[in-house]
Amino acid sequence: MSTLTIRQLDERTHARLRGRAAEHGRSVEAEVRSILDAAVNVPDRNFLLSLHTVMAEAGGLEVPPRTDQPRPVDLS
């Protein structure tokens, strides 16, 4: 495992990390590891963009034109 040192961390940020760590029942160090893991473990591609690409390659999805008119809204 690697070691990371963060210098000149704002005291307010550190206090908020302590609070967040306490909420999750872990140390500040474990909380920071969790935050960093979540930040870098994002998928390479957005799921919806991948789905769009697959659907486009398969011929797309035909959406019928909307023919009904919007209903009036009574706000009284």
mmCIF file of the N, C-alpha and C atoms, coordinates in Angstrom:
data_MODEL
# 
_entry.id   MODEL 
# 
loop_
_atom_site.group_PDB 
_atom_site.id 
_atom_site.type_symbol 
_atom_site.label_atom_id 
_atom_site.label_alt_id 
_atom_site.label_comp_id 
_atom_site.label_asym_id 
_atom_site.label_entity_id 
_atom_site.label_seq_id 
_atom_site.pdbx_PDB_ins_code 
_atom_site.Cartn_x 
_atom_site.Cartn_y 
_atom_site.Cartn_z 
_atom_site.occupancy 
_atom_site.B_iso_or_equiv 
_atom_site.pdbx_formal_charge 
_atom_site.auth_seq_id 
_atom_site.auth_comp_id 
_atom_site.auth_asym_id 
_atom_site.auth_atom_id 
_atom_site.pdbx_PDB_model_num 
ATOM 1   N N  . MET A 1 1  ? 0.833   -1.189 0.000   1.00 0.00 ? 1  MET A N  1 
ATOM 2   C CA . MET A 1 1  ? 0.000   0.000  0.000   1.00 0.00 ? 1  MET A CA 1 
ATOM 3   C C  . MET A 1 1  ? 0.874   1.246  0.000   1.00 0.00 ? 1  MET A C  1 
ATOM 4   N N  . SER A 1 2  ? 0.318   2.314  -0.497  1.00 0.00 ? 2  SER A N  1 
ATOM 5   C CA . SER A 1 2  ? 1.031   3.582  -0.558  1.00 0.00 ? 2  SER A CA 1 
ATOM 6   C C  . SER A 1 2  ? 0.609   4.479  0.589   1.00 0.00 ? 2  SER A C  1 
ATOM 7   N N  . THR A 1 3  ? 1.438   5.465  0.851   1.00 0.00 ? 3  THR A N  1 
ATOM 8   C CA . THR A 1 3  ? 1.151   6.462  1.875   1.00 0.00 ? 3  THR A CA 1 
ATOM 9   C C  . THR A 1 3  ? 0.992   7.805  1.205   1.00 0.00 ? 3  THR A C  1 
ATOM 10  N N  . LEU A 1 4  ? 0.012   8.566  1.663   1.00 0.00 ? 4  LEU A N  1 
ATOM 11  C CA . LEU A 1 4  ? -0.255  9.888  1.118   1.00 0.00 ? 4  LEU A CA 1 
ATOM 12  C C  . LEU A 1 4  ? -0.297  10.870 2.281   1.00 0.00 ? 4  LEU A C  1 
ATOM 13  N N  . THR A 1 5  ? 0.456   11.942 2.177   1.00 0.00 ? 5  THR A N  1 
ATOM 14  C CA . THR A 1 5  ? 0.450   12.989 3.192   1.00 0.00 ? 5  THR A CA 1 
ATOM 15  C C  . THR A 1 5  ? -0.186  14.229 2.596   1.00 0.00 ? 5  THR A C  1 
ATOM 16  N N  . ILE A 1 6  ? -1.131  14.789 3.322   1.00 0.00 ? 6  ILE A N  1 
ATOM 17  C CA . ILE A 1 6  ? -1.797  15.999 2.859   1.00 0.00 ? 6  ILE A CA 1 
ATOM 18  C C  . ILE A 1 6  ? -1.404  17.132 3.796   1.00 0.00 ? 6  ILE A C  1 
ATOM 19  N N  . ARG A 1 7  ? -0.706  18.103 3.270   1.00 0.00 ? 7  ARG A N  1 
ATOM 20  C CA . ARG A 1 7  ? -0.258  19.238 4.065   1.00 0.00 ? 7  ARG A CA 1 
ATOM 21  C C  . ARG A 1 7  ? -1.207  20.413 3.881   1.00 0.00 ? 7  ARG A C  1 
ATOM 22  N N  . GLN A 1 8  ? -1.224  21.271 4.873   1.00 0.00 ? 8  GLN A N  1 
ATOM 23  C CA . GLN A 1 8  ? -1.967  22.529 4.854   1.00 0.00 ? 8  GLN A CA 1 
ATOM 24  C C  . GLN A 1 8  ? -3.456  22.313 4.600   1.00 0.00 ? 8  GLN A C  1 
ATOM 25  N N  . LEU A 1 9  ? -4.005  21.278 5.228   1.00 0.00 ? 9  LEU A N  1 
ATOM 26  C CA . LEU A 1 9  ? -5.439  21.026 5.141   1.00 0.00 ? 9  LEU A CA 1 
ATOM 27  C C  . LEU A 1 9  ? -6.164  22.024 6.033   1.00 0.00 ? 9  LEU A C  1 
ATOM 28  N N  . ASP A 1 10 ? -7.141  22.682 5.469   1.00 0.00 ? 10 ASP A N  1 
ATOM 29  C CA . ASP A 1 10 ? -7.912  23.667 6.210   1.00 0.00 ? 10 ASP A CA 1 
ATOM 30  C C  . ASP A 1 10 ? -8.543  23.012 7.445   1.00 0.00 ? 10 ASP A C  1 
ATOM 31  N N  . GLU A 1 11 ? -8.508  23.695 8.590   1.00 0.00 ? 11 GLU A N  1 
ATOM 32  C CA . GLU A 1 11 ? -9.042  23.139 9.830   1.00 0.00 ? 11 GLU A CA 1 
ATOM 33  C C  . GLU A 1 11 ? -10.533 22.838 9.724   1.00 0.00 ? 11 GLU A C  1 
ATOM 34  N N  . ARG A 1 12 ? -11.256 23.676 9.005   1.00 0.00 ? 12 ARG A N  1 
ATOM 35  C CA . ARG A 1 12 ? -12.696 23.438 8.819   1.00 0.00 ? 12 ARG A CA 1 
ATOM 36  C C  . ARG A 1 12 ? -12.929 22.148 8.042   1.00 0.00 ? 12 ARG A C  1 
ATOM 37  N N  . THR A 1 13 ? -12.119 21.919 7.017   1.00 0.00 ? 13 THR A N  1 
ATOM 38  C CA . THR A 1 13 ? -12.232 20.686 6.239   1.00 0.00 ? 13 THR A CA 1 
ATOM 39  C C  . THR A 1 13 ? -11.933 19.482 7.118   1.00 0.00 ? 13 THR A C  1 
ATOM 40  N N  . HIS A 1 14 ? -10.896 19.596 7.932   1.00 0.00 ? 14 HIS A N  1 
ATOM 41  C CA . HIS A 1 14 ? -10.532 18.498 8.822   1.00 0.00 ? 14 HIS A CA 1 
ATOM 42  C C  . HIS A 1 14 ? -11.648 18.223 9.824   1.00 0.00 ? 14 HIS A C  1 
ATOM 43  N N  . ALA A 1 15 ? -12.244 19.269 10.346  1.00 0.00 ? 15 ALA A N  1 
ATOM 44  C CA . ALA A 1 15 ? -13.340 19.107 11.304  1.00 0.00 ? 15 ALA A CA 1 
ATOM 45  C C  . ALA A 1 15 ? -14.537 18.416 10.638  1.00 0.00 ? 15 ALA A C  1 
ATOM 46  N N  . ARG A 1 16 ? -14.827 18.804 9.412   1.00 0.00 ? 16 ARG A N  1 
ATOM 47  C CA . ARG A 1 16 ? -15.941 18.175 8.701   1.00 0.00 ? 16 ARG A CA 1 
ATOM 48  C C  . ARG A 1 16 ? -15.632 16.710 8.394   1.00 0.00 ? 16 ARG A C  1 
ATOM 49  N N  . LEU A 1 17 ? -14.379 16.401 8.085   1.00 0.00 ? 17 LEU A N  1 
ATOM 50  C CA . LEU A 1 17 ? -13.983 15.007 7.882   1.00 0.00 ? 17 LEU A CA 1 
ATOM 51  C C  . LEU A 1 17 ? -14.141 14.208 9.172   1.00 0.00 ? 17 LEU A C  1 
ATOM 52  N N  . ARG A 1 18 ? -13.768 14.800 10.311  1.00 0.00 ? 18 ARG A N  1 
ATOM 53  C CA . ARG A 1 18 ? -13.936 14.121 11.594  1.00 0.00 ? 18 ARG A CA 1 
ATOM 54  C C  . ARG A 1 18 ? -15.409 13.831 11.855  1.00 0.00 ? 18 ARG A C  1 
ATOM 55  N N  . GLY A 1 19 ? -16.263 14.824 11.571  1.00 0.00 ? 19 GLY A N  1 
ATOM 56  C CA . GLY A 1 19 ? -17.694 14.621 11.766  1.00 0.00 ? 19 GLY A CA 1 
ATOM 57  C C  . GLY A 1 19 ? -18.260 13.542 10.864  1.00 0.00 ? 19 GLY A C  1 
ATOM 58  N N  . ARG A 1 20 ? -17.847 13.579 9.620   1.00 0.00 ? 20 ARG A N  1 
ATOM 59  C CA . ARG A 1 20 ? -18.319 12.577 8.652   1.00 0.00 ? 20 ARG A CA 1 
ATOM 60  C C  . ARG A 1 20 ? -17.831 11.181 9.036   1.00 0.00 ? 20 ARG A C  1 
ATOM 61  N N  . ALA A 1 21 ? -16.579 11.099 9.496   1.00 0.00 ? 21 ALA A N  1 
ATOM 62  C CA . ALA A 1 21 ? -16.031 9.814  9.936   1.00 0.00 ? 21 ALA A CA 1 
ATOM 63  C C  . ALA A 1 21 ? -16.808 9.281  11.128  1.00 0.00 ? 21 ALA A C  1 
ATOM 64  N N  . ALA A 1 22 ? -17.147 10.154 12.062  1.00 0.00 ? 22 ALA A N  1 
ATOM 65  C CA . ALA A 1 22 ? -17.913 9.741  13.236  1.00 0.00 ? 22 ALA A CA 1 
ATOM 66  C C  . ALA A 1 22 ? -19.290 9.223  12.834  1.00 0.00 ? 22 ALA A C  1 
ATOM 67  N N  . GLU A 1 23 ? -19.918 9.882  11.873  1.00 0.00 ? 23 GLU A N  1 
ATOM 68  C CA . GLU A 1 23 ? -21.230 9.432  11.390  1.00 0.00 ? 23 GLU A CA 1 
ATOM 69  C C  . GLU A 1 23 ? -21.158 8.021  10.817  1.00 0.00 ? 23 GLU A C  1 
ATOM 70  N N  . HIS A 1 24 ? -20.047 7.708  10.175  1.00 0.00 ? 24 HIS A N  1 
ATOM 71  C CA . HIS A 1 24 ? -19.883 6.397  9.542   1.00 0.00 ? 24 HIS A CA 1 
ATOM 72  C C  . HIS A 1 24 ? -19.176 5.391  10.452  1.00 0.00 ? 24 HIS A C  1 
ATOM 73  N N  . GLY A 1 25 ? -18.826 5.810  11.664  1.00 0.00 ? 25 GLY A N  1 
ATOM 74  C CA . GLY A 1 25 ? -18.199 4.904  12.621  1.00 0.00 ? 25 GLY A CA 1 
ATOM 75  C C  . GLY A 1 25 ? -16.808 4.457  12.245  1.00 0.00 ? 25 GLY A C  1 
ATOM 76  N N  . ARG A 1 26 ? -16.027 5.353  11.665  1.00 0.00 ? 26 ARG A N  1 
ATOM 77  C CA . ARG A 1 26 ? -14.661 4.997  11.298  1.00 0.00 ? 26 ARG A CA 1 
ATOM 78  C C  . ARG A 1 26 ? -13.719 6.154  11.571  1.00 0.00 ? 26 ARG A C  1 
ATOM 79  N N  . SER A 1 27 ? -12.442 5.893  11.456  1.00 0.00 ? 27 SER A N  1 
ATOM 80  C CA . SER A 1 27 ? -11.435 6.930  11.694  1.00 0.00 ? 27 SER A CA 1 
ATOM 81  C C  . SER A 1 27 ? -11.431 7.927  10.544  1.00 0.00 ? 27 SER A C  1 
ATOM 82  N N  . VAL A 1 28 ? -10.805 9.073  10.785  1.00 0.00 ? 28 VAL A N  1 
ATOM 83  C CA . VAL A 1 28 ? -10.686 10.074 9.718   1.00 0.00 ? 28 VAL A CA 1 
ATOM 84  C C  . VAL A 1 28 ? -9.890  9.481  8.563   1.00 0.00 ? 28 VAL A C  1 
ATOM 85  N N  . GLU A 1 29 ? -8.850  8.742  8.872   1.00 0.00 ? 29 GLU A N  1 
ATOM 86  C CA . GLU A 1 29 ? -8.037  8.127  7.824   1.00 0.00 ? 29 GLU A CA 1 
ATOM 87  C C  . GLU A 1 29 ? -8.865  7.160  6.975   1.00 0.00 ? 29 GLU A C  1 
ATOM 88  N N  . ALA A 1 30 ? -9.680  6.335  7.623   1.00 0.00 ? 30 ALA A N  1 
ATOM 89  C CA . ALA A 1 30 ? -10.537 5.402  6.887   1.00 0.00 ? 30 ALA A CA 1 
ATOM 90  C C  . ALA A 1 30 ? -11.581 6.155  6.071   1.00 0.00 ? 30 ALA A C  1 
ATOM 91  N N  . GLU A 1 31 ? -12.087 7.254  6.608   1.00 0.00 ? 31 GLU A N  1 
ATOM 92  C CA . GLU A 1 31 ? -13.075 8.055  5.881   1.00 0.00 ? 31 GLU A CA 1 
ATOM 93  C C  . GLU A 1 31 ? -12.458 8.658  4.625   1.00 0.00 ? 31 GLU A C  1 
ATOM 94  N N  . VAL A 1 32 ? -11.248 9.185  4.747   1.00 0.00 ? 32 VAL A N  1 
ATOM 95  C CA . VAL A 1 32 ? -10.562 9.772  3.591   1.00 0.00 ? 32 VAL A CA 1 
ATOM 96  C C  . VAL A 1 32 ? -10.282 8.696  2.545   1.00 0.00 ? 32 VAL A C  1 
ATOM 97  N N  . ARG A 1 33 ? -9.880  7.498  2.989   1.00 0.00 ? 33 ARG A N  1 
ATOM 98  C CA . ARG A 1 33 ? -9.664  6.398  2.035   1.00 0.00 ? 33 ARG A CA 1 
ATOM 99  C C  . ARG A 1 33 ? -10.955 6.077  1.288   1.00 0.00 ? 33 ARG A C  1 
ATOM 100 N N  . SER A 1 34 ? -12.064 6.031  2.026   1.00 0.00 ? 34 SER A N  1 
ATOM 101 C CA . SER A 1 34 ? -13.356 5.738  1.407   1.00 0.00 ? 34 SER A CA 1 
ATOM 102 C C  . SER A 1 34 ? -13.735 6.804  0.378   1.00 0.00 ? 34 SER A C  1 
ATOM 103 N N  . ILE A 1 35 ? -13.526 8.066  0.733   1.00 0.00 ? 35 ILE A N  1 
ATOM 104 C CA . ILE A 1 35 ? -13.843 9.176  -0.185  1.00 0.00 ? 35 ILE A CA 1 
ATOM 105 C C  . ILE A 1 35 ? -12.989 9.086  -1.443  1.00 0.00 ? 35 ILE A C  1 
ATOM 106 N N  . LEU A 1 36 ? -11.703 8.844  -1.269  1.00 0.00 ? 36 LEU A N  1 
ATOM 107 C CA . LEU A 1 36 ? -10.806 8.748  -2.424  1.00 0.00 ? 36 LEU A CA 1 
ATOM 108 C C  . LEU A 1 36 ? -11.140 7.541  -3.288  1.00 0.00 ? 36 LEU A C  1 
ATOM 109 N N  . ASP A 1 37 ? -11.437 6.401  -2.663  1.00 0.00 ? 37 ASP A N  1 
ATOM 110 C CA . ASP A 1 37 ? -11.823 5.214  -3.431  1.00 0.00 ? 37 ASP A CA 1 
ATOM 111 C C  . ASP A 1 37 ? -13.067 5.491  -4.268  1.00 0.00 ? 37 ASP A C  1 
ATOM 112 N N  . ALA A 1 38 ? -14.060 6.128  -3.662  1.00 0.00 ? 38 ALA A N  1 
ATOM 113 C CA . ALA A 1 38 ? -15.297 6.430  -4.391  1.00 0.00 ? 38 ALA A CA 1 
ATOM 114 C C  . ALA A 1 38 ? -15.034 7.410  -5.530  1.00 0.00 ? 38 ALA A C  1 
ATOM 115 N N  . ALA A 1 39 ? -14.121 8.349  -5.314  1.00 0.00 ? 39 ALA A N  1 
ATOM 116 C CA . ALA A 1 39 ? -13.848 9.370  -6.329  1.00 0.00 ? 39 ALA A CA 1 
ATOM 117 C C  . ALA A 1 39 ? -13.153 8.795  -7.558  1.00 0.00 ? 39 ALA A C  1 
ATOM 118 N N  . VAL A 1 40 ? -12.318 7.804  -7.369  1.00 0.00 ? 40 VAL A N  1 
ATOM 119 C CA . VAL A 1 40 ? -11.564 7.278  -8.511  1.00 0.00 ? 40 VAL A CA 1 
ATOM 120 C C  . VAL A 1 40 ? -12.168 6.006  -9.090  1.00 0.00 ? 40 VAL A C  1 
ATOM 121 N N  . ASN A 1 41 ? -13.159 5.444  -8.447  1.00 0.00 ? 41 ASN A N  1 
ATOM 122 C CA . ASN A 1 41 ? -13.781 4.222  -8.946  1.00 0.00 ? 41 ASN A CA 1 
ATOM 123 C C  . ASN A 1 41 ? -15.021 4.514  -9.781  1.00 0.00 ? 41 ASN A C  1 
ATOM 124 N N  . VAL A 1 42 ? -14.973 5.564  -10.567 1.00 0.00 ? 42 VAL A N  1 
ATOM 125 C CA . VAL A 1 42 ? -16.081 5.871  -11.464 1.00 0.00 ? 42 VAL A CA 1 
ATOM 126 C C  . VAL A 1 42 ? -15.915 5.052  -12.739 1.00 0.00 ? 42 VAL A C  1 
ATOM 127 N N  . PRO A 1 43 ? -17.015 4.628  -13.336 1.00 0.00 ? 43 PRO A N  1 
ATOM 128 C CA . PRO A 1 43 ? -16.890 3.841  -14.567 1.00 0.00 ? 43 PRO A CA 1 
ATOM 129 C C  . PRO A 1 43 ? -16.236 4.656  -15.682 1.00 0.00 ? 43 PRO A C  1 
ATOM 130 N N  . ASP A 1 44 ? -15.563 3.939  -16.575 1.00 0.00 ? 44 ASP A N  1 
ATOM 131 C CA . ASP A 1 44 ? -14.910 4.599  -17.708 1.00 0.00 ? 44 ASP A CA 1 
ATOM 132 C C  . ASP A 1 44 ? -15.922 5.272  -18.623 1.00 0.00 ? 44 ASP A C  1 
ATOM 133 N N  . ARG A 1 45 ? -17.120 4.677  -18.727 1.00 0.00 ? 45 ARG A N  1 
ATOM 134 C CA . ARG A 1 45 ? -18.163 5.235  -19.588 1.00 0.00 ? 45 ARG A CA 1 
ATOM 135 C C  . ARG A 1 45 ? -19.445 5.350  -18.789 1.00 0.00 ? 45 ARG A C  1 
ATOM 136 N N  . ASN A 1 46 ? -20.182 6.335  -19.092 1.00 0.00 ? 46 ASN A N  1 
ATOM 137 C CA . ASN A 1 46 ? -21.483 6.535  -18.495 1.00 0.00 ? 46 ASN A CA 1 
ATOM 138 C C  . ASN A 1 46 ? -22.428 5.435  -18.968 1.00 0.00 ? 46 ASN A C  1 
ATOM 139 N N  . PHE A 1 47 ? -23.165 4.828  -18.045 1.00 0.00 ? 47 PHE A N  1 
ATOM 140 C CA . PHE A 1 47 ? -24.070 3.736  -18.384 1.00 0.00 ? 47 PHE A CA 1 
ATOM 141 C C  . PHE A 1 47 ? -25.108 4.155  -19.423 1.00 0.00 ? 47 PHE A C  1 
ATOM 142 N N  . LEU A 1 48 ? -25.682 5.328  -19.257 1.00 0.00 ? 48 LEU A N  1 
ATOM 143 C CA . LEU A 1 48 ? -26.719 5.769  -20.191 1.00 0.00 ? 48 LEU A CA 1 
ATOM 144 C C  . LEU A 1 48 ? -26.153 6.015  -21.591 1.00 0.00 ? 48 LEU A C  1 
ATOM 145 N N  . LEU A 1 49 ? -24.929 6.550  -21.649 1.00 0.00 ? 49 LEU A N  1 
ATOM 146 C CA . LEU A 1 49 ? -24.316 6.735  -22.966 1.00 0.00 ? 49 LEU A CA 1 
ATOM 147 C C  . LEU A 1 49 ? -24.016 5.392  -23.619 1.00 0.00 ? 49 LEU A C  1 
ATOM 148 N N  . SER A 1 50 ? -23.595 4.419  -22.825 1.00 0.00 ? 50 SER A N  1 
ATOM 149 C CA . SER A 1 50 ? -23.348 3.078  -23.358 1.00 0.00 ? 50 SER A CA 1 
ATOM 150 C C  . SER A 1 50 ? -24.634 2.458  -23.866 1.00 0.00 ? 50 SER A C  1 
ATOM 151 N N  . LEU A 1 51 ? -25.716 2.617  -23.105 1.00 0.00 ? 51 LEU A N  1 
ATOM 152 C CA . LEU A 1 51 ? -27.014 2.090  -23.522 1.00 0.00 ? 51 LEU A CA 1 
ATOM 153 C C  . LEU A 1 51 ? -27.477 2.759  -24.812 1.00 0.00 ? 51 LEU A C  1 
ATOM 154 N N  . HIS A 1 52 ? -27.274 4.056  -24.917 1.00 0.00 ? 52 HIS A N  1 
ATOM 155 C CA . HIS A 1 52 ? -27.651 4.788  -26.132 1.00 0.00 ? 52 HIS A CA 1 
ATOM 156 C C  . HIS A 1 52 ? -26.886 4.249  -27.338 1.00 0.00 ? 52 HIS A C  1 
ATOM 157 N N  . THR A 1 53 ? -25.600 4.011  -27.161 1.00 0.00 ? 53 THR A N  1 
ATOM 158 C CA . THR A 1 53 ? -24.774 3.495  -28.257 1.00 0.00 ? 53 THR A CA 1 
ATOM 159 C C  . THR A 1 53 ? -25.263 2.118  -28.696 1.00 0.00 ? 53 THR A C  1 
ATOM 160 N N  . VAL A 1 54 ? -25.538 1.251  -27.734 1.00 0.00 ? 54 VAL A N  1 
ATOM 161 C CA . VAL A 1 54 ? -26.014 -0.098 -28.063 1.00 0.00 ? 54 VAL A CA 1 
ATOM 162 C C  . VAL A 1 54 ? -27.349 -0.034 -28.788 1.00 0.00 ? 54 VAL A C  1 
ATOM 163 N N  . MET A 1 55 ? -28.244 0.809  -28.296 1.00 0.00 ? 55 MET A N  1 
ATOM 164 C CA . MET A 1 55 ? -29.563 0.925  -28.935 1.00 0.00 ? 55 MET A CA 1 
ATOM 165 C C  . MET A 1 55 ? -29.438 1.501  -30.350 1.00 0.00 ? 55 MET A C  1 
ATOM 166 N N  . ALA A 1 56 ? -28.557 2.475  -30.526 1.00 0.00 ? 56 ALA A N  1 
ATOM 167 C CA . ALA A 1 56 ? -28.366 3.061  -31.855 1.00 0.00 ? 56 ALA A CA 1 
ATOM 168 C C  . ALA A 1 56 ? -27.818 2.021  -32.826 1.00 0.00 ? 56 ALA A C  1 
ATOM 169 N N  . GLU A 1 57 ? -26.898 1.180  -32.356 1.00 0.00 ? 57 GLU A N  1 
ATOM 170 C CA . GLU A 1 57 ? -26.330 0.138  -33.208 1.00 0.00 ? 57 GLU A CA 1 
ATOM 171 C C  . GLU A 1 57 ? -27.371 -0.926 -33.563 1.00 0.00 ? 57 GLU A C  1 
ATOM 172 N N  . ALA A 1 58 ? -28.352 -1.105 -32.678 1.00 0.00 ? 58 ALA A N  1 
ATOM 173 C CA . ALA A 1 58 ? -29.396 -2.109 -32.909 1.00 0.00 ? 58 ALA A CA 1 
ATOM 174 C C  . ALA A 1 58 ? -30.558 -1.547 -33.719 1.00 0.00 ? 58 ALA A C  1 
ATOM 175 N N  . GLY A 1 59 ? -30.435 -0.333 -34.198 1.00 0.00 ? 59 GLY A N  1 
ATOM 176 C CA . GLY A 1 59 ? -31.494 0.251  -35.011 1.00 0.00 ? 59 GLY A CA 1 
ATOM 177 C C  . GLY A 1 59 ? -32.299 1.311  -34.295 1.00 0.00 ? 59 GLY A C  1 
ATOM 178 N N  . GLY A 1 60 ? -31.978 1.549  -33.067 1.00 0.00 ? 60 GLY A N  1 
ATOM 179 C CA . GLY A 1 60 ? -32.668 2.602  -32.331 1.00 0.00 ? 60 GLY A CA 1 
ATOM 180 C C  . GLY A 1 60 ? -33.972 2.144  -31.726 1.00 0.00 ? 60 GLY A C  1 
ATOM 181 N N  . LEU A 1 61 ? -34.621 3.043  -31.084 1.00 0.00 ? 61 LEU A N  1 
ATOM 182 C CA . LEU A 1 61 ? -35.901 2.793  -30.450 1.00 0.00 ? 61 LEU A CA 1 
ATOM 183 C C  . LEU A 1 61 ? -36.903 3.761  -31.039 1.00 0.00 ? 61 LEU A C  1 
ATOM 184 N N  . GLU A 1 62 ? -37.936 3.212  -31.646 1.00 0.00 ? 62 GLU A N  1 
ATOM 185 C CA . GLU A 1 62 ? -38.927 4.073  -32.274 1.00 0.00 ? 62 GLU A CA 1 
ATOM 186 C C  . GLU A 1 62 ? -39.894 4.593  -31.212 1.00 0.00 ? 62 GLU A C  1 
ATOM 187 N N  . VAL A 1 63 ? -39.972 5.883  -31.110 1.00 0.00 ? 63 VAL A N  1 
ATOM 188 C CA . VAL A 1 63 ? -40.886 6.523  -30.174 1.00 0.00 ? 63 VAL A CA 1 
ATOM 189 C C  . VAL A 1 63 ? -42.005 7.140  -30.994 1.00 0.00 ? 63 VAL A C  1 
ATOM 190 N N  . PRO A 1 64 ? -43.247 6.674  -30.775 1.00 0.00 ? 64 PRO A N  1 
ATOM 191 C CA . PRO A 1 64 ? -44.351 7.224  -31.572 1.00 0.00 ? 64 PRO A CA 1 
ATOM 192 C C  . PRO A 1 64 ? -44.585 8.695  -31.230 1.00 0.00 ? 64 PRO A C  1 
ATOM 193 N N  . PRO A 1 65 ? -45.037 9.468  -32.211 1.00 0.00 ? 65 PRO A N  1 
ATOM 194 C CA . PRO A 1 65 ? -45.306 10.875 -31.929 1.00 0.00 ? 65 PRO A CA 1 
ATOM 195 C C  . PRO A 1 65 ? -46.441 11.012 -30.926 1.00 0.00 ? 65 PRO A C  1 
ATOM 196 N N  . ARG A 1 66 ? -46.360 12.002 -30.102 1.00 0.00 ? 66 ARG A N  1 
ATOM 197 C CA . ARG A 1 66 ? -47.381 12.236 -29.096 1.00 0.00 ? 66 ARG A CA 1 
ATOM 198 C C  . ARG A 1 66 ? -48.549 12.981 -29.744 1.00 0.00 ? 66 ARG A C  1 
ATOM 199 N N  . THR A 1 67 ? -49.739 12.426 -29.588 1.00 0.00 ? 67 THR A N  1 
ATOM 200 C CA . THR A 1 67 ? -50.904 13.038 -30.222 1.00 0.00 ? 67 THR A CA 1 
ATOM 201 C C  . THR A 1 67 ? -51.860 13.656 -29.217 1.00 0.00 ? 67 THR A C  1 
ATOM 202 N N  . ASP A 1 68 ? -51.799 13.229 -27.948 1.00 0.00 ? 68 ASP A N  1 
ATOM 203 C CA . ASP A 1 68 ? -52.725 13.801 -26.971 1.00 0.00 ? 68 ASP A CA 1 
ATOM 204 C C  . ASP A 1 68 ? -52.237 15.181 -26.531 1.00 0.00 ? 68 ASP A C  1 
ATOM 205 N N  . GLN A 1 69 ? -53.182 16.022 -26.194 1.00 0.00 ? 69 GLN A N  1 
ATOM 206 C CA . GLN A 1 69 ? -52.882 17.393 -25.771 1.00 0.00 ? 69 GLN A CA 1 
ATOM 207 C C  . GLN A 1 69 ? -52.673 17.423 -24.258 1.00 0.00 ? 69 GLN A C  1 
ATOM 208 N N  . PRO A 1 70 ? -51.851 18.361 -23.788 1.00 0.00 ? 70 PRO A N  1 
ATOM 209 C CA . PRO A 1 70 ? -51.655 18.459 -22.341 1.00 0.00 ? 70 PRO A CA 1 
ATOM 210 C C  . PRO A 1 70 ? -52.960 18.830 -21.640 1.00 0.00 ? 70 PRO A C  1 
ATOM 211 N N  . ARG A 1 71 ? -53.149 18.272 -20.457 1.00 0.00 ? 71 ARG A N  1 
ATOM 212 C CA . ARG A 1 71 ? -54.344 18.576 -19.673 1.00 0.00 ? 71 ARG A CA 1 
ATOM 213 C C  . ARG A 1 71 ? -54.142 19.890 -18.926 1.00 0.00 ? 71 ARG A C  1 
ATOM 214 N N  . PRO A 1 72 ? -55.217 20.688 -18.788 1.00 0.00 ? 72 PRO A N  1 
ATOM 215 C CA . PRO A 1 72 ? -55.109 21.913 -17.993 1.00 0.00 ? 72 PRO A CA 1 
ATOM 216 C C  . PRO A 1 72 ? -54.908 21.569 -16.522 1.00 0.00 ? 72 PRO A C  1 
ATOM 217 N N  . VAL A 1 73 ? -54.198 22.421 -15.813 1.00 0.00 ? 73 VAL A N  1 
ATOM 218 C CA . VAL A 1 73 ? -53.925 22.207 -14.399 1.00 0.00 ? 73 VAL A CA 1 
ATOM 219 C C  . VAL A 1 73 ? -54.733 23.203 -13.590 1.00 0.00 ? 73 VAL A C  1 
ATOM 220 N N  . ASP A 1 74 ? -55.425 22.690 -12.584 1.00 0.00 ? 74 ASP A N  1 
ATOM 221 C CA . ASP A 1 74 ? -56.209 23.551 -11.695 1.00 0.00 ? 74 ASP A CA 1 
ATOM 222 C C  . ASP A 1 74 ? -55.396 23.771 -10.429 1.00 0.00 ? 74 ASP A C  1 
ATOM 223 N N  . LEU A 1 75 ? -54.912 24.972 -10.214 1.00 0.00 ? 75 LEU A N  1 
ATOM 224 C CA . LEU A 1 75 ? -54.078 25.293 -9.061  1.00 0.00 ? 75 LEU A CA 1 
ATOM 225 C C  . LEU A 1 75 ? -54.860 25.951 -7.928  1.00 0.00 ? 75 LEU A C  1 
ATOM 226 N N  . SER A 1 76 ? -56.189 25.907 -8.007  1.00 0.00 ? 76 SER A N  1 
ATOM 227 C CA . SER A 1 76 ? -56.972 26.564 -6.954  1.00 0.00 ? 76 SER A CA 1 
ATOM 228 C C  . SER A 1 76 ? -57.113 25.697 -5.728  1.00 0.00 ? 76 SER A C  1 
# 
